[in-house]
Amino acid sequence: MPKTKTTKTTKTTSAEDTKKVLDSTGLDAINELLNSPAKLFWLNFRTGFTRGLAGVFGAAVAIVVIGILVTQFGGAPLIGEFLQKIGAAAQI
């Protein structure tokens, strides 16, 4: 029986294949941002503004919920007295 040689074929990647892989990872968008300071500034500005606005909105909702809970459970006597003193002082 004659022995046959089996050879493994390896596929070499071309520049086009490498470009397809890099495009699919999204690194080109990061590279574009790093090369354009104006785009990076506006992206960070919008992100910070949105996070700040969401934080303020979330804090307002939390304060309202706490206020509703305090009134449902009979109020807070110490805080009520303090606010009455402030109100009386403001009317003078």
N, C-alpha and C positions, 0 to 999 in steps of 0.2 A: 504494500500500500504506500503510495507516494504521499508524503506530507505536504500539505499546502500551507503556505505562509499567510497569516492574516495580519493585515496592517490596519492600524487605527487611523482614521482620518480626523484631523483636527481642523476646525474652522477658525480661521484668523478673523479677528474683528477689523472691520475697516473704519475709516473715519466717519462714514455715514452712520454705521451702527453705534459708534460712540456718541455721536451727536443725538441720535434718537434716545439713547439711555439718559443722557444728561437733560434733554428736554423733558423727559417723563418725570424726572425727579423734582423739577421746579427750581433748580439752582440758578437758572438763567434769570428768574425774577429777583432773586436775592442779589445777584451780581448787578442787575440793572439798578436796584435801590442803592447799593453801595457806591455805584458810580455816579449817582445823581443826588446830591445833597438836598436839593429842593424837594424832590419826591419823598425822600426819607423824612425830612422835617414835617411835611404836611401829613404824612402817614402817622407819625408819632403824635403830632398835635391833635389830629382827629381821634386817635385812640385814647389819648389822655383826657380829652374833653368828654368823650363818651363815657369813660370809666368814672370820671368825676361826677358827671350828671347822674349816672346810675347810682353812685354812692349816696348822693344827696337825696335822690328819690327813695332809695331803700331806707335811709335813716328817717325820712319823713313818715314813711309807712310804719316803721317800727315805733316811732313816737306816738302816732295815732293809735296803734293797736294797744300800746301800753296805757295810754290815756283812757281808752275805752274799758280796758280791764280794771283799771283803778276805780273808775266810776261805777262799774258793775259790782265791785266788791266793797262798796261803802266809802270810797274815797280815801284820801290820805290826810288825817287830821293835822299833822305837823305842817305839811305843805300848804293845806288850806288856810291855816292861821297865818302863816308867813305871807301868803298872797293877799290876804285881807289887810294885813298891816301895810303892805306895799300899796294897795289900792287906796287905803285911807290917807297915806302920806302923799300920794299923787293928787288927791282931790283938794288938798290944802292950798 
